[in-house]
Amino acid sequence: TDPSRPRGKGATSSVQRAGGRRIRRRVARTQPQPKPQGDPEPMAEPEPIHVAEPQPDPIHVTEPQ
């Protein structure tokens, strides 16, 4: 039981450390990329496109009818 206990603790600590490091790296990389490239480009494009589409559609449909 002695060797199995320290091995289990070491395995859990190593897994937690590796997981924490991987998560931190992924979060750091995902933050800078979507902020400058993702937020301004997709948010600026879909907002005017979606807003412009629904407005002219009902207007043109109601005018001829």
TIGU-874331 format. One record per atom (N, C-alpha, C): residue in three letters; atom name; x, y, z. Coordinates in Angstrom, 3 decimals, m for minus. Each point is the difference from the previous one (the first is absolute). Layout:
N
+-------+---------+----------+----------+----------+
! fivex ! mardren !        x !        y !        z !
+-------+---------+----------+----------+----------+
!   Ala !      CA !        X !        Y !        Z !
...
+-------+---------+----------+----------+----------+
This chain:
65
+-------+---------+----------+----------+----------+
! fivex ! mardren !        x !        y !        z !
+-------+---------+----------+----------+----------+
!   Thr !       N !    0.845 !   m1.210 !    0.000 !
!   Thr !      CA !   m0.845 !    1.210 !    0.000 !
!   Thr !       C !    0.877 !    1.256 !    0.000 !
!   Asp !       N !    1.178 !   m0.093 !    0.574 !
!   Asp !      CA !    0.861 !    1.187 !    0.055 !
!   Asp !       C !    0.379 !    0.487 !   m1.413 !
!   Pro !       N !    0.570 !   m0.864 !   m0.850 !
!   Pro !      CA !    0.420 !    0.473 !   m1.339 !
!   Pro !       C !   m1.198 !    0.405 !   m0.853 !
!   Ser !       N !   m1.150 !   m0.666 !    0.174 !
!   Ser !      CA !   m1.163 !    0.335 !   m0.832 !
!   Ser !       C !   m0.540 !    1.386 !    0.392 !
!   Arg !       N !    0.031 !    0.341 !    1.275 !
!   Arg !      CA !   m0.544 !    1.303 !    0.413 !
!   Arg !       C !    0.807 !    1.161 !   m0.606 !
!   Pro !       N !    1.323 !    0.034 !    0.178 !
!   Pro !      CA !    0.769 !    1.125 !   m0.564 !
!   Pro !       C !   m0.101 !    0.035 !   m1.519 !
!   Arg !       N !   m0.088 !   m1.194 !   m0.626 !
!   Arg !      CA !   m0.128 !    0.001 !   m1.468 !
!   Arg !       C !   m1.326 !    0.650 !   m0.399 !
!   Gly !       N !   m1.076 !   m0.367 !    0.706 !
!   Gly !      CA !   m1.298 !    0.587 !   m0.332 !
!   Gly !       C !    0.027 !    1.513 !    0.198 !
!   Lys !       N !    0.593 !    0.454 !    1.090 !
!   Lys !      CA !    0.064 !    1.448 !    0.233 !
!   Lys !       C !    0.803 !    0.678 !   m1.109 !
!   Gly !       N !    1.156 !   m0.593 !   m0.339 !
!   Gly !      CA !    0.834 !    0.601 !   m1.047 !
!   Gly !       C !   m0.750 !    0.041 !   m1.326 !
!   Ala !       N !   m0.742 !   m1.066 !   m0.310 !
!   Ala !      CA !   m0.717 !   m0.033 !   m1.280 !
!   Ala !       C !   m1.063 !    1.102 !   m0.012 !
!   Thr !       N !   m0.735 !    0.127 !    1.110 !
!   Thr !      CA !   m1.065 !    1.008 !    0.026 !
!   Thr !       C !    0.602 !    1.405 !   m0.100 !
!   Ser !       N !    1.102 !    0.220 !    0.729 !
!   Ser !      CA !    0.607 !    1.337 !   m0.023 !
!   Ser !       C !    0.530 !    0.302 !   m1.402 !
!   Ser !       N !    0.606 !   m1.016 !   m0.650 !
!   Ser !      CA !    0.557 !    0.243 !   m1.339 !
!   Ser !       C !   m1.138 !    0.269 !   m0.983 !
!   Val !       N !   m1.084 !   m0.757 !    0.113 !
!   Val !      CA !   m1.129 !    0.208 !   m0.923 !
!   Val !       C !   m0.578 !    1.400 !    0.207 !
!   Gln !       N !   m0.166 !    0.393 !    1.269 !
!   Gln !      CA !   m0.560 !    1.326 !    0.267 !
!   Gln !       C !    0.925 !    1.085 !   m0.546 !
!   Arg !       N !    1.309 !   m0.164 !    0.211 !
!   Arg !      CA !    0.933 !    1.020 !   m0.485 !
!   Arg !       C !   m0.057 !    0.088 !   m1.526 !
!   Ala !       N !    0.044 !   m1.179 !   m0.671 !
!   Ala !      CA !   m0.020 !    0.014 !   m1.469 !
!   Ala !       C !   m1.317 !    0.615 !   m0.490 !
!   Gly !       N !   m1.123 !   m0.401 !    0.613 !
!   Gly !      CA !   m1.288 !    0.546 !   m0.429 !
!   Gly !       C !   m0.048 !    1.509 !    0.194 !
!   Gly !       N !    0.464 !    0.467 !    1.147 !
!   Gly !      CA !   m0.017 !    1.447 !    0.250 !
!   Gly !       C !    0.846 !    0.734 !   m1.018 !
!   Arg !       N !    1.181 !   m0.528 !   m0.305 !
!   Arg !      CA !    0.871 !    0.684 !   m0.971 !
!   Arg !       C !   m0.649 !    0.001 !   m1.379 !
!   Arg !       N !   m0.555 !   m1.136 !   m0.406 !
!   Arg !      CA !   m0.621 !   m0.061 !   m1.335 !
!   Arg !       C !   m1.178 !    0.972 !   m0.082 !
!   Ile !       N !   m0.833 !    0.004 !    1.028 !
!   Ile !      CA !   m1.173 !    0.883 !   m0.013 !
!   Ile !       C !    0.448 !    1.463 !   m0.086 !
!   Arg !       N !    1.031 !    0.354 !    0.780 !
!   Arg !      CA !    0.453 !    1.399 !   m0.013 !
!   Arg !       C !    0.509 !    0.374 !   m1.392 !
!   Arg !       N !    0.771 !   m0.902 !   m0.621 !
!   Arg !      CA !    0.541 !    0.326 !   m1.332 !
!   Arg !       C !   m1.135 !    0.152 !   m1.008 !
!   Arg !       N !   m0.967 !   m0.909 !    0.044 !
!   Arg !      CA !   m1.108 !    0.083 !   m0.968 !
!   Arg !       C !   m0.783 !    1.303 !    0.199 !
!   Val !       N !   m0.293 !    0.329 !    1.243 !
!   Val !      CA !   m0.786 !    1.217 !    0.272 !
!   Val !       C !    0.767 !    1.237 !   m0.480 !
!   Ala !       N !    1.322 !    0.013 !    0.256 !
!   Ala !      CA !    0.794 !    1.174 !   m0.384 !
!   Ala !       C !    0.014 !    0.137 !   m1.522 !
!   Arg !       N !    0.131 !   m1.117 !   m0.708 !
!   Arg !      CA !    0.040 !    0.088 !   m1.472 !
!   Arg !       C !   m1.373 !    0.367 !   m0.559 !
!   Thr !       N !   m1.072 !   m0.558 !    0.558 !
!   Thr !      CA !   m1.335 !    0.273 !   m0.534 !
!   Thr !       C !   m0.412 !    1.454 !    0.278 !
!   Gln !       N !    0.459 !    0.588 !    1.099 !
!   Gln !      CA !   m0.417 !    1.379 !    0.316 !
!   Gln !       C !    0.519 !    1.013 !   m1.029 !
!   Pro !       N !    1.316 !    0.060 !   m0.283 !
!   Pro !      CA !    0.511 !    1.023 !   m0.919 !
!   Pro !       C !   m0.492 !   m0.197 !   m1.427 !
!   Gln !       N !   m0.195 !   m1.235 !   m0.443 !
!   Gln !      CA !   m0.437 !   m0.227 !   m1.384 !
!   Gln !       C !   m1.449 !    0.460 !   m0.222 !
!   Pro !       N !   m0.993 !   m0.517 !    0.747 !
!   Pro !      CA !   m1.390 !    0.392 !   m0.256 !
!   Pro !       C !   m0.273 !    1.468 !    0.301 !
!   Lys !       N !    0.745 !    0.610 !    0.928 !
!   Lys !      CA !   m0.270 !    1.414 !    0.310 !
!   Lys !       C !    0.303 !    0.899 !   m1.203 !
!   Pro !       N !    1.243 !    0.034 !   m0.523 !
!   Pro !      CA !    0.312 !    0.897 !   m1.122 !
!   Pro !       C !   m0.595 !   m0.480 !   m1.317 !
!   Gln !       N !    0.071 !   m1.311 !   m0.280 !
!   Gln !      CA !   m0.479 !   m0.506 !   m1.291 !
!   Gln !       C !   m1.495 !   m0.341 !    0.056 !
!   Gly !       N !   m0.442 !   m0.694 !    1.053 !
!   Gly !      CA !   m1.384 !   m0.500 !    0.046 !
!   Gly !       C !   m1.012 !    1.080 !    0.372 !
!   Asp !       N !    0.212 !    0.717 !    1.105 !
!   Asp !      CA !   m1.028 !    0.943 !    0.456 !
!   Asp !       C !   m0.285 !    1.102 !   m1.030 !
!   Pro !       N !    0.974 !    0.807 !   m0.411 !
!   Pro !      CA !   m0.290 !    1.138 !   m0.883 !
!   Pro !       C !   m0.491 !   m0.438 !   m1.372 !
!   Glu !       N !    0.604 !   m1.022 !   m0.597 !
!   Glu !      CA !   m0.405 !   m0.380 !   m1.366 !
!   Glu !       C !   m1.399 !   m0.631 !   m0.039 !
!   Pro !       N !   m0.224 !   m1.163 !    0.655 !
!   Pro !      CA !   m1.316 !   m0.653 !   m0.106 !
!   Pro !       C !   m1.113 !    0.826 !    0.636 !
!   Met !       N !    0.246 !    0.659 !    1.127 !
!   Met !      CA !   m1.053 !    0.781 !    0.652 !
!   Met !       C !   m0.407 !    1.185 !   m0.887 !
!   Ala !       N !    0.951 !    0.657 !   m0.637 !
!   Ala !      CA !   m0.318 !    1.162 !   m0.828 !
!   Ala !       C !   m0.720 !   m0.447 !   m1.270 !
!   Glu !       N !    0.384 !   m1.149 !   m0.566 !
!   Glu !      CA !   m0.638 !   m0.436 !   m1.248 !
!   Glu !       C !   m1.423 !   m0.529 !    0.226 !
!   Pro !       N !   m0.201 !   m1.014 !    0.872 !
!   Pro !      CA !   m1.339 !   m0.587 !    0.138 !
!   Pro !       C !   m1.022 !    0.992 !    0.546 !
!   Glu !       N !    0.406 !    0.943 !    0.828 !
!   Glu !      CA !   m0.984 !    0.942 !    0.558 !
!   Glu !       C !   m0.687 !    0.808 !   m1.111 !
!   Pro !       N !    0.736 !    0.740 !   m0.838 !
!   Pro !      CA !   m0.660 !    0.794 !   m1.048 !
!   Pro !       C !   m0.690 !   m0.875 !   m1.032 !
!   Ile !       N !    0.587 !   m1.160 !   m0.327 !
!   Ile !      CA !   m0.614 !   m0.869 !   m1.018 !
!   Ile !       C !   m1.339 !   m0.520 !    0.524 !
!   His !       N !   m0.004 !   m0.577 !    1.218 !
!   His !      CA !   m1.240 !   m0.562 !    0.538 !
!   His !       C !   m1.026 !    1.116 !    0.216 !
!   Val !       N !    0.424 !    1.152 !    0.464 !
!   Val !      CA !   m0.931 !    1.098 !    0.271 !
!   Val !       C !   m0.555 !    0.553 !   m1.314 !
!   Ala !       N !    0.848 !    0.042 !   m1.051 !
!   Ala !      CA !   m0.447 !    0.557 !   m1.281 !
!   Ala !       C !   m0.924 !   m0.983 !   m0.710 !
!   Glu !       N !    0.230 !   m1.303 !    0.156 !
!   Glu !      CA !   m0.840 !   m0.975 !   m0.708 !
!   Glu !       C !   m1.447 !   m0.001 !    0.511 !
!   Pro !       N !   m0.235 !   m0.184 !    1.305 !
!   Pro !      CA !   m1.386 !   m0.080 !    0.483 !
!   Pro !       C !   m0.776 !    1.297 !   m0.232 !
!   Gln !       N !    0.648 !    1.146 !    0.033 !
!   Gln !      CA !   m0.728 !    1.259 !   m0.192 !
!   Gln !       C !   m0.527 !    0.143 !   m1.444 !
!   Pro !       N !    0.855 !   m0.109 !   m1.044 !
!   Pro !      CA !   m0.483 !    0.182 !   m1.378 !
!   Pro !       C !   m0.946 !   m1.109 !   m0.428 !
!   Asp !       N !    0.164 !   m1.231 !    0.520 !
!   Asp !      CA !   m0.887 !   m1.096 !   m0.405 !
!   Asp !       C !   m1.464 !    0.341 !    0.310 !
!   Pro !       N !   m0.370 !    0.257 !    1.257 !
!   Pro !      CA !   m1.413 !    0.303 !    0.300 !
!   Pro !       C !   m0.452 !    1.287 !   m0.678 !
!   Ile !       N !    0.871 !    0.983 !   m0.166 !
!   Ile !      CA !   m0.388 !    1.268 !   m0.635 !
!   Ile !       C !   m0.372 !   m0.251 !   m1.465 !
!   His !       N !    0.882 !   m0.708 !   m0.741 !
!   His !      CA !   m0.293 !   m0.256 !   m1.420 !
!   His !       C !   m1.247 !   m0.881 !   m0.126 !
!   Val !       N !   m0.176 !   m0.947 !    0.922 !
!   Val !      CA !   m1.150 !   m0.907 !   m0.095 !
!   Val !       C !   m1.287 !    0.774 !    0.288 !
!   Thr !       N !    0.028 !    0.932 !    0.947 !
!   Thr !      CA !   m1.217 !    0.737 !    0.356 !
!   Thr !       C !   m0.317 !    1.055 !   m1.066 !
!   Glu !       N !    1.013 !    0.556 !   m0.668 !
!   Glu !      CA !   m0.268 !    1.045 !   m1.003 !
!   Glu !       C !   m0.820 !   m0.533 !   m1.185 !
!   Pro !       N !    0.442 !   m1.084 !   m0.683 !
!   Pro !      CA !   m0.764 !   m0.483 !   m1.169 !
!   Pro !       C !   m1.377 !   m0.518 !    0.398 !
!   Gln !       N !   m0.104 !   m0.640 !    1.173 !
!   Gln !      CA !   m1.306 !   m0.522 !    0.394 !
!   Gln !       C !   m0.944 !    1.180 !    0.292 !
+-------+---------+----------+----------+----------+
